Amino acid sequence: MAAPRAWAALVALALAVAVTRPAWAIDYPVHLPLPDWDVAVGLTGGVAFDEVGGVSHTGALASVDLGLLDGVLGLHLGLRTHREGESWRVGGLVELTAWYVVLLGVGCRFGHMVESGGPDVADDEVGLTVLVGIPFPLARLDEGRAGSLVLMPFARPGLRFDGGQVEGFHEVGLSLRWTSFGW
């Protein structure tokens, strides 16, 4: 009984191959200009907050940012401060990004408290971040020859490592940047 089924399957396969036509598709190339070793300089404002209940670690965030952009990849550095507990934390951020309509990145954040932030606030922090942002070009300066201004709302969920504990620490905000990339 297996032989007639095998023959029927072979005949069905031969008929399917014989009657099908090759498929044709048109794949138009995307003509989207990309940065070519361009720089970006900007200011960021927002809110930084953690997931610790009962302790107020939420506060305003401010940052000065510098980026190097090539193709879809970017390397970004930030000098930043945010309110945490009873004082301010000052530190830095290093982030590697990929951009194609949406900006996605991963990075490392570190910082130190200016003064004591309170009993539940560590003096030093080290953390990992993930960036999700949507850059909106606001203006092309001199038709792009002098760069452009870009506004980017973002969310930066992250983890930080504090004395053997791992806790969530996140940021949301808005970044305004000048870039030598003319869009």
C-alpha positions in Angstrom: 0.0 0.0 0.0 2.9 2.4 0.6 4.0 2.2 -3.1 0.8 3.7 -4.6 0.9 6.5 -2.1 4.6 7.3 -2.9 3.8 7.2 -6.6 0.8 9.5 -6.1 3.0 11.9 -4.1 5.6 12.0 -6.8 3.0 12.6 -9.5 1.5 15.5 -7.5 5.0 17.0 -6.9 5.8 16.7 -10.7 2.5 18.4 -11.6 3.0 21.2 -9.1 6.5 21.9 -10.5 5.3 21.7 -14.1 2.4 24.1 -13.7 4.0 26.7 -11.5 5.6 29.8 -13.0 8.6 31.5 -11.6 7.7 34.3 -9.2 8.9 37.8 -10.0 9.2 40.6 -7.5 10.3 44.2 -7.7 12.5 45.3 -4.9 13.0 49.0 -5.0 16.2 50.1 -3.1 15.7 52.5 -0.2 17.4 55.8 -0.9 17.8 57.1 2.6 20.9 59.2 3.3 23.0 57.9 6.2 25.6 59.7 8.4 29.2 59.5 7.2 31.4 60.1 10.2 29.1 62.9 11.4 29.0 64.4 15.0 26.0 65.2 17.2 26.0 67.6 20.1 23.0 68.2 22.3 21.1 68.7 25.6 18.8 66.3 27.2 16.2 66.8 29.9 13.8 64.3 31.5 13.1 62.3 34.6 15.0 59.5 36.2 13.3 57.0 38.5 13.8 53.6 40.2 11.6 50.7 41.2 12.2 50.9 45.0 9.0 51.4 46.9 8.8 53.9 49.7 12.0 55.8 48.9 11.9 58.8 46.6 14.6 58.3 44.1 12.8 60.1 41.4 14.2 63.4 40.1 14.9 65.7 37.2 17.6 64.6 34.7 19.9 66.9 32.7 22.7 65.8 30.3 25.1 67.2 27.7 25.6 64.7 24.9 28.2 64.1 22.2 27.9 61.5 19.5 29.8 60.1 16.5 27.6 58.7 13.7 28.6 56.5 10.8 26.0 54.8 8.7 23.4 53.2 11.0 25.8 53.0 13.9 26.6 55.6 16.6 28.8 56.0 19.7 27.4 58.4 22.3 28.8 59.9 25.4 26.9 61.9 28.0 27.8 64.0 31.0 24.8 63.9 33.2 23.2 64.7 36.5 19.9 63.8 38.2 18.2 64.3 41.5 18.2 61.2 43.7 17.1 61.1 47.3 18.2 64.3 49.0 21.1 65.3 46.6 22.3 65.1 43.0 24.1 62.3 41.3 26.7 63.2 38.6 28.1 60.8 36.2 28.5 59.6 32.6 27.0 57.4 30.0 28.5 55.5 27.1 26.1 54.0 24.6 26.3 52.2 21.2 23.3 52.8 19.0 21.8 51.6 15.7 19.5 53.9 13.8 17.0 53.1 11.0 13.9 55.3 11.7 14.0 54.3 15.4 17.2 54.7 17.4 18.0 51.6 19.5 21.0 51.4 21.8 22.8 49.6 24.7 25.1 51.3 27.1 26.7 51.6 30.5 25.9 54.3 33.1 28.0 55.3 36.1 27.8 58.0 38.7 28.6 59.4 42.1 26.5 61.4 44.6 27.6 65.0 45.2 26.5 64.7 48.9 24.7 62.0 50.8 21.4 61.2 49.2 20.0 59.6 52.3 20.0 56.3 54.1 18.9 54.2 51.1 20.9 55.9 48.4 24.3 54.4 47.4 27.2 56.8 46.9 28.3 55.1 43.6 26.3 53.5 40.8 27.0 51.4 37.8 24.3 50.3 35.5 23.3 48.9 32.1 20.9 50.7 29.8 18.7 50.1 26.7 17.7 53.1 24.6 14.6 53.5 22.5 14.2 56.9 20.8 12.5 58.4 17.7 14.6 61.2 16.1 12.5 63.9 14.4 14.4 66.3 12.2 13.3 69.9 13.1 15.3 72.0 10.7 18.0 71.6 8.0 20.5 74.5 8.4 21.6 76.1 5.2 19.9 73.3 3.2 21.7 70.6 5.2 25.2 72.0 4.6 25.4 73.3 8.1 23.8 70.2 9.6 20.4 70.0 11.2 18.5 70.2 14.5 16.9 67.0 15.7 14.4 66.5 18.5 14.2 63.0 20.0 11.8 61.7 22.7 13.3 58.7 24.4 12.9 56.0 27.0 16.0 54.4 28.6 15.1 51.4 30.8 18.0 50.0 32.7 19.4 48.0 35.6 21.8 49.2 38.2 24.0 47.2 40.5 24.1 48.5 44.0 26.0 46.7 46.7 25.1 43.2 45.4 21.5 44.2 44.6 20.1 44.6 41.1 17.3 47.1 40.7 15.5 48.8 37.8 16.5 52.4 37.2 14.9 54.1 34.2 14.8 57.4 32.3 12.3 59.2 30.0 12.9 62.5 28.4 13.5 64.7 25.4 16.8 65.4 23.6 17.6 68.4 21.3 20.7 67.8 19.2 22.6 69.6 16.5 24.2 67.1 14.0 26.5 67.7 11.1 24.4 65.1 9.2 22.2 67.2 7.0 19.3 64.6 6.6 
